[in-house]
Amino acid sequence: MCGEHHLDLVIGGVQRWGGQAMAVRHGAGACFRCVFEAAPPAELAPSCAAVGVLGAAAGALGFMMAHLAVALDAQQEVAGTLVALDLRELRPQQIRPARRAGCPGCDPHAPAPARGPLGPACATAAGAACSR
């Protein structure tokens, strides 16, 4: 939805001891779909209920997402930046993936992305709120 309306977006996810956050701005850097074309198979994406989430990891990722949102608002060049945080090793990684040709999320000539649940990770009561 944000891509359709050319709105900035910070998206993130947390599981076990870490997670990822990504800043997205329409037309600047890779978008979420450039990096994650589709939901992973169920065996590679267990639910949070099955594997757990360390509360501190959720807090750290929330902080990282807030930092990226403020940086986007301040026009800093963080669009397309993906930050992965591993609290066990205290090792953040920052990458800037390339845009993917034909990506339905950011290529204006690509067909519109399909809508629907992201997959097994959204198989909860909140799953109805999850969409591609």
VEXMIFI-954880 format. One record per atom (N, C-alpha, C): atom name; x, y, z; residue in one letter; residue number from 1. Coordinates in steps of 0.05 Angstrom, whole numbers. Layout:
(site "CA" (X Y Z) "A" NUM) ...
***
This chain:
(site "N" (16 -24 0) "M" 1) (site "CA" (0 0 0) "M" 1) (site "C" (17 25 0) "M" 1) (site "N" (38 26 16) "C" 2) (site "CA" (55 50 17) "C" 2) (site "C" (67 56 -10) "C" 2) (site "N" (76 35 -25) "G" 3) (site "CA" (87 38 -51) "G" 3) (site "C" (68 50 -71) "G" 3) (site "N" (43 42 -70) "E" 4) (site "CA" (22 52 -87) "E" 4) (site "C" (18 82 -83) "E" 4) (site "N" (21 91 -58) "H" 5) (site "CA" (16 119 -51) "H" 5) (site "C" (42 135 -48) "H" 5) (site "N" (65 123 -55) "H" 6) (site "CA" (91 136 -54) "H" 6) (site "C" (97 146 -26) "H" 6) (site "N" (91 130 -6) "L" 7) (site "CA" (97 137 22) "L" 7) (site "C" (122 123 32) "L" 7) (site "N" (137 136 48) "D" 8) (site "CA" (160 123 61) "D" 8) (site "C" (150 101 79) "D" 8) (site "N" (167 80 83) "L" 9) (site "CA" (160 57 99) "L" 9) (site "C" (184 47 113) "L" 9) (site "N" (181 39 138) "V" 10) (site "CA" (201 24 152) "V" 10) (site "C" (187 -2 161) "V" 10) (site "N" (198 -24 153) "I" 11) (site "CA" (187 -50 160) "I" 11) (site "C" (207 -67 175) "I" 11) (site "N" (197 -83 193) "G" 12) (site "CA" (216 -99 208) "G" 12) (site "C" (203 -125 218) "G" 12) (site "N" (219 -142 227) "G" 13) (site "CA" (210 -167 239) "G" 13) (site "C" (230 -178 259) "G" 13) (site "N" (221 -191 279) "V" 14) (site "CA" (238 -202 300) "V" 14) (site "C" (231 -230 305) "V" 14) (site "N" (251 -247 311) "Q" 15) (site "CA" (247 -274 319) "Q" 15) (site "C" (271 -284 334) "Q" 15) (site "N" (266 -298 355) "R" 16) (site "CA" (287 -308 373) "R" 16) (site "C" (305 -285 383) "R" 16) (site "N" (330 -285 376) "W" 17) (site "CA" (350 -266 387) "W" 17) (site "C" (356 -242 368) "W" 17) (site "N" (341 -239 347) "G" 18) (site "CA" (347 -217 329) "G" 18) (site "C" (325 -212 309) "G" 18) (site "N" (332 -196 289) "G" 19) (site "CA" (312 -190 269) "G" 19) (site "C" (324 -171 248) "G" 19) (site "N" (306 -161 232) "Q" 20) (site "CA" (314 -143 209) "Q" 20) (site "C" (296 -119 208) "Q" 20) (site "N" (306 -97 198) "A" 21) (site "CA" (290 -73 193) "A" 21) (site "C" (300 -62 167) "A" 21) (site "N" (281 -50 152) "M" 22) (site "CA" (288 -39 125) "M" 22) (site "C" (273 -13 121) "M" 22) (site "N" (288 7 111) "A" 23) (site "CA" (277 33 104) "A" 23) (site "C" (271 33 74) "A" 23) (site "N" (247 42 66) "V" 24) (site "CA" (239 42 38) "V" 24) (site "C" (228 69 31) "V" 24) (site "N" (238 80 9) "R" 25) (site "CA" (227 105 -3) "R" 25) (site "C" (222 100 -32) "R" 25) (site "N" (199 106 -42) "H" 26) (site "CA" (192 101 -70) "H" 26) (site "C" (213 114 -88) "H" 26) (site "N" (224 98 -106) "G" 27) (site "CA" (243 108 -126) "G" 27) (site "C" (272 111 -116) "G" 27) (site "N" (277 105 -91) "A" 28) (site "CA" (304 108 -80) "A" 28) (site "C" (313 82 -68) "A" 28) (site "N" (330 67 -81) "G" 29) (site "CA" (340 42 -70) "G" 29) (site "C" (321 19 -73) "G" 29) (site "N" (328 -3 -63) "A" 30) (site "CA" (312 -27 -64) "A" 30) (site "C" (287 -25 -46) "A" 30) (site "N" (266 -38 -54) "C" 31) (site "CA" (242 -39 -38) "C" 31) (site "C" (241 -67 -24) "C" 31) (site "N" (221 -71 -7) "F" 32) (site "CA" (218 -96 7) "F" 32) (site "C" (216 -119 -12) "F" 32) (site "N" (200 -116 -34) "R" 33) (site "CA" (197 -138 -53) "R" 33) (site "C" (222 -143 -70) "R" 33) (site "N" (240 -124 -72) "C" 34) (site "CA" (265 -129 -86) "C" 34) (site "C" (281 -150 -70) "C" 34) (site "N" (279 -149 -44) "V" 35) (site "CA" (294 -166 -27) "V" 35) (site "C" (280 -192 -21) "V" 35) (site "N" (254 -190 -15) "F" 36) (site "CA" (237 -214 -8) "F" 36) (site "C" (215 -216 -29) "F" 36) (site "N" (220 -232 -49) "E" 37) (site "CA" (200 -235 -71) "E" 37) (site "C" (174 -247 -62) "E" 37) (site "N" (176 -267 -44) "A" 38) (site "CA" (152 -281 -35) "A" 38) (site "C" (157 -291 -7) "A" 38) (site "N" (135 -300 5) "A" 39) (site "CA" (137 -311 32) "A" 39) (site "C" (154 -337 31) "A" 39) (site "N" (170 -343 51) "P" 40) (site "CA" (186 -368 51) "P" 40) (site "C" (168 -392 56) "P" 40) (site "N" (177 -415 50) "P" 41) (site "CA" (162 -440 56) "P" 41) (site "C" (158 -442 86) "P" 41) (site "N" (136 -455 94) "A" 42) (site "CA" (129 -458 122) "A" 42) (site "C" (152 -469 139) "A" 42) (site "N" (167 -488 129) "E" 43) (site "CA" (189 -500 145) "E" 43) (site "C" (212 -480 150) "E" 43) (site "N" (214 -459 134) "L" 44) (site "CA" (235 -439 138) "L" 44) (site "C" (225 -415 154) "L" 44) (site "N" (199 -413 160) "A" 45) (site "CA" (188 -390 173) "A" 45) (site "C" (169 -399 195) "A" 45) (site "N" (180 -411 217) "P" 46) (site "CA" (162 -419 239) "P" 46) (site "C" (150 -394 252) "P" 46) (site "N" (128 -398 265) "S" 47) (site "CA" (114 -376 278) "S" 47) (site "C" (130 -368 303) "S" 47) (site "N" (125 -343 312) "C" 48) (site "CA" (138 -334 337) "C" 48) (site "C" (130 -351 360) "C" 48) (site "N" (105 -361 360) "A" 49) (site "CA" (96 -378 382) "A" 49) (site "C" (112 -404 383) "A" 49) (site "N" (121 -413 361) "A" 50) (site "CA" (136 -438 360) "A" 50) (site "C" (165 -435 368) "A" 50) (site "N" (178 -412 361) "V" 51) (site "CA" (206 -409 366) "V" 51) (site "C" (213 -388 387) "V" 51) (site "N" (194 -370 393) "G" 52) (site "CA" (198 -350 413) "G" 52) (site "C" (211 -325 403) "G" 52) (site "N" (208 -304 420) "V" 53) (site "CA" (220 -278 414) "V" 53) (site "C" (231 -267 440) "V" 53) (site "N" (256 -259 440) "L" 54) (site "CA" (268 -247 464) "L" 54) (site "C" (257 -218 465) "L" 54) (site "N" (246 -210 487) "G" 55) (site "CA" (235 -183 490) "G" 55) (site "C" (254 -161 483) "G" 55) (site "N" (279 -165 491) "A" 56) (site "CA" (300 -145 485) "A" 56) (site "C" (305 -143 455) "A" 56) (site "N" (301 -165 441) "A" 57) (site "CA" (305 -163 412) "A" 57) (site "C" (283 -146 399) "A" 57) (site "N" (258 -150 409) "A" 58) (site "CA" (236 -133 399) "A" 58) (site "C" (241 -104 405) "A" 58) (site "N" (251 -98 429) "G" 59) (site "CA" (257 -70 436) "G" 59) (site "C" (280 -59 419) "G" 59) (site "N" (301 -74 414) "A" 60) (site "CA" (323 -65 398) "A" 60) (site "C" (315 -60 369) "A" 60) (site "N" (298 -78 358) "L" 61) (site "CA" (289 -74 331) "L" 61) (site "C" (270 -51 329) "L" 61) (site "N" (253 -47 350) "G" 62) (site "CA" (236 -23 350) "G" 62) (site "C" (252 2 350) "G" 62) (site "N" (273 3 366) "F" 63) (site "CA" (291 26 366) "F" 63) (site "C" (304 30 338) "F" 63) (site "N" (313 8 325) "M" 64) (site "CA" (325 10 299) "M" 64) (site "C" (305 21 278) "M" 64) (site "N" (280 11 280) "M" 65) (site "CA" (260 21 261) "M" 65) (site "C" (254 50 266) "M" 65) (site "N" (252 59 291) "A" 66) (site "CA" (247 87 297) "A" 66) (site "C" (271 104 286) "A" 66) (site "N" (295 94 289) "H" 67) (site "CA" (319 109 279) "H" 67) (site "C" (317 112 249) "H" 67) (site "N" (310 90 235) "L" 68) (site "CA" (308 91 206) "L" 68) (site "C" (285 110 197) "L" 68) (site "N" (263 110 212) "A" 69) (site "CA" (240 128 205) "A" 69) (site "C" (249 157 208) "A" 69) (site "N" (263 164 230) "V" 70) (site "CA" (272 191 234) "V" 70) (site "C" (292 199 212) "V" 70) (site "N" (310 180 205) "A" 71) (site "CA" (329 186 184) "A" 71) (site "C" (316 191 157) "A" 71) (site "N" (295 175 151) "L" 72) (site "CA" (280 179 126) "L" 72) (site "C" (268 207 126) "L" 72) (site "N" (255 214 149) "D" 73) (site "CA" (242 240 151) "D" 73) (site "C" (262 263 149) "D" 73) (site "N" (286 259 158) "A" 74) (site "CA" (307 279 157) "A" 74) (site "C" (322 280 130) "A" 74) (site "N" (311 264 111) "Q" 75) (site "CA" (322 262 84) "Q" 75) (site "C" (351 251 83) "Q" 75) (site "N" (358 235 103) "Q" 76) (site "CA" (384 222 103) "Q" 76) (site "C" (382 199 83) "Q" 76) (site "N" (404 190 73) "E" 77) (site "CA" (405 170 52) "E" 77) (site "C" (404 141 63) "E" 77) (site "N" (382 134 76) "V" 78) (site "CA" (379 108 87) "V" 78) (site "C" (359 91 71) "V" 78) (site "N" (346 102 51) "A" 79) (site "CA" (326 87 35) "A" 79) (site "C" (340 64 21) "A" 79) (site "N" (328 40 23) "G" 80) (site "CA" (339 16 12) "G" 80) (site "C" (359 2 30) "G" 80) (site "N" (362 13 55) "T" 81) (site "CA" (380 1 74) "T" 81) (site "C" (366 -21 90) "T" 81) (site "N" (379 -44 91) "L" 82) (site "CA" (369 -67 107) "L" 82) (site "C" (388 -71 130) "L" 82) (site "N" (378 -70 155) "V" 83) (site "CA" (395 -74 178) "V" 83) (site "C" (386 -100 192) "V" 83) (site "N" (405 -118 195) "A" 84) (site "CA" (400 -143 209) "A" 84) (site "C" (415 -142 236) "A" 84) (site "N" (401 -150 257) "L" 85) (site "CA" (413 -147 284) "L" 85) (site "C" (412 -175 297) "L" 85) (site "N" (435 -184 307) "D" 86) (site "CA" (438 -209 321) "D" 86) (site "C" (447 -202 350) "D" 86) (site "N" (429 -205 369) "L" 87) (site "CA" (435 -197 397) "L" 87) (site "C" (453 -218 411) "L" 87) (site "N" (454 -242 401) "R" 88) (site "CA" (472 -262 413) "R" 88) (site "C" (501 -254 408) "R" 88) (site "N" (507 -245 385) "E" 89) (site "CA" (534 -238 377) "E" 89) (site "C" (539 -208 380) "E" 89) (site "N" (518 -193 385) "L" 90) (site "CA" (520 -163 386) "L" 90) (site "C" (532 -153 360) "L" 90) (site "N" (521 -164 338) "R" 91) (site "CA" (533 -158 312) "R" 91) (site "C" (511 -147 293) "R" 91) (site "N" (510 -121 289) "P" 92) (site "CA" (491 -111 269) "P" 92) (site "C" (504 -112 241) "P" 92) (site "N" (488 -117 221) "Q" 93) (site "CA" (498 -117 193) "Q" 93) (site "C" (480 -98 178) "Q" 93) (site "N" (493 -81 162) "Q" 94) (site "CA" (478 -62 145) "Q" 94) (site "C" (485 -67 116) "Q" 94) (site "N" (464 -72 100) "I" 95) (site "CA" (469 -77 71) "I" 95) (site "C" (451 -59 55) "I" 95) (site "N" (458 -54 31) "R" 96) (site "CA" (442 -38 12) "R" 96) (site "C" (438 -55 -13) "R" 96) (site "N" (417 -72 -12) "P" 97) (site "CA" (412 -90 -35) "P" 97) (site "C" (405 -74 -60) "P" 97) (site "N" (412 -85 -83) "A" 98) (site "CA" (406 -72 -108) "A" 98) (site "C" (376 -75 -115) "A" 98) (site "N" (365 -56 -130) "R" 99) (site "CA" (338 -58 -139) "R" 99) (site "C" (337 -82 -159) "R" 99) (site "N" (315 -96 -159) "R" 100) (site "CA" (311 -119 -176) "R" 100) (site "C" (295 -111 -201) "R" 100) (site "N" (305 -116 -224) "A" 101) (site "CA" (290 -110 -249) "A" 101) (site "C" (264 -126 -249) "A" 101) (site "N" (243 -112 -257) "G" 102) (site "CA" (217 -125 -258) "G" 102) (site "C" (203 -129 -231) "G" 102) (site "N" (214 -116 -211) "C" 103) (site "CA" (202 -118 -184) "C" 103) (site "C" (174 -105 -184) "C" 103) (site "N" (153 -120 -176) "P" 104) (site "CA" (126 -108 -176) "P" 104) (site "C" (123 -86 -155) "P" 104) (site "N" (141 -85 -136) "G" 105) (site "CA" (139 -64 -115) "G" 105) (site "C" (150 -37 -123) "G" 105) (site "N" (169 -36 -142) "C" 106) (site "CA" (180 -10 -148) "C" 106) (site "C" (185 -5 -178) "C" 106) (site "N" (182 -25 -195) "D" 107) (site "CA" (185 -21 -223) "D" 107) (site "C" (158 -13 -235) "D" 107) (site "N" (156 12 -246) "P" 108) (site "CA" (130 21 -255) "P" 108) (site "C" (119 5 -279) "P" 108) (site "N" (136 -10 -293) "H" 109) (site "CA" (128 -26 -316) "H" 109) (site "C" (121 -55 -309) "H" 109) (site "N" (126 -62 -284) "A" 110) (site "CA" (120 -90 -276) "A" 110) (site "C" (90 -92 -269) "A" 110) (site "N" (79 -116 -272) "P" 111) (site "CA" (51 -120 -264) "P" 111) (site "C" (48 -115 -234) "P" 111) (site "N" (24 -107 -225) "A" 112) (site "CA" (19 -101 -197) "A" 112) (site "C" (23 -127 -180) "A" 112) (site "N" (34 -124 -156) "P" 113) (site "CA" (38 -147 -139) "P" 113) (site "C" (11 -160 -131) "P" 113) (site "N" (12 -186 -127) "A" 114) (site "CA" (-12 -200 -117) "A" 114) (site "C" (-17 -192 -88) "A" 114) (site "N" (-42 -192 -80) "R" 115) (site "CA" (-49 -186 -52) "R" 115) (site "C" (-56 -211 -38) "R" 115) (site "N" (-52 -212 -12) "G" 116) (site "CA" (-60 -235 4) "G" 116) (site "C" (-41 -239 27) "G" 116) (site "N" (-46 -259 43) "P" 117) (site "CA" (-29 -263 66) "P" 117) (site "C" (0 -269 59) "P" 117) (site "N" (18 -262 76) "L" 118) (site "CA" (47 -267 71) "L" 118) (site "C" (55 -296 74) "L" 118) (site "N" (38 -312 85) "G" 119) (site "CA" (45 -340 89) "G" 119) (site "C" (42 -349 117) "G" 119) (site "N" (56 -371 125) "P" 120) (site "CA" (53 -383 151) "P" 120) (site "C" (59 -364 174) "P" 120) (site "N" (76 -345 170) "A" 121) (site "CA" (83 -327 192) "A" 121) (site "C" (58 -310 200) "A" 121) (site "N" (39 -308 183) "C" 122) (site "CA" (15 -292 189) "C" 122) (site "C" (-9 -310 195) "C" 122) (site "N" (-4 -335 201) "A" 123) (site "CA" (-26 -353 208) "A" 123) (site "C" (-34 -351 237) "A" 123) (site "N" (-42 -327 245) "T" 124) (site "CA" (-51 -322 272) "T" 124) (site "C" (-76 -306 271) "T" 124) (site "N" (-87 -299 294) "A" 125) (site "CA" (-111 -282 295) "A" 125) (site "C" (-106 -256 281) "A" 125) (site "N" (-82 -246 282) "A" 126) (site "CA" (-75 -220 269) "A" 126) (site "C" (-70 -224 239) "A" 126) (site "N" (-71 -248 229) "G" 127) (site "CA" (-64 -254 201) "G" 127) (site "C" (-80 -238 181) "G" 127) (site "N" (-105 -231 188) "A" 128) (site "CA" (-121 -215 169) "A" 128) (site "C" (-109 -188 164) "A" 128) (site "N" (-93 -178 182) "A" 129) (site "CA" (-80 -152 178) "A" 129) (site "C" (-55 -154 161) "A" 129) (site "N" (-45 -178 157) "C" 130) (site "CA" (-21 -182 141) "C" 130) (site "C" (-29 -182 111) "C" 130) (site "N" (-16 -167 95) "S" 131) (site "CA" (-20 -168 66) "S" 131) (site "C" (6 -162 53) "S" 131) (site "N" (7 -170 28) "R" 132) (site "CA" (32 -166 12) "R" 132) (site "C" (36 -137 5) "R" 132) 
***
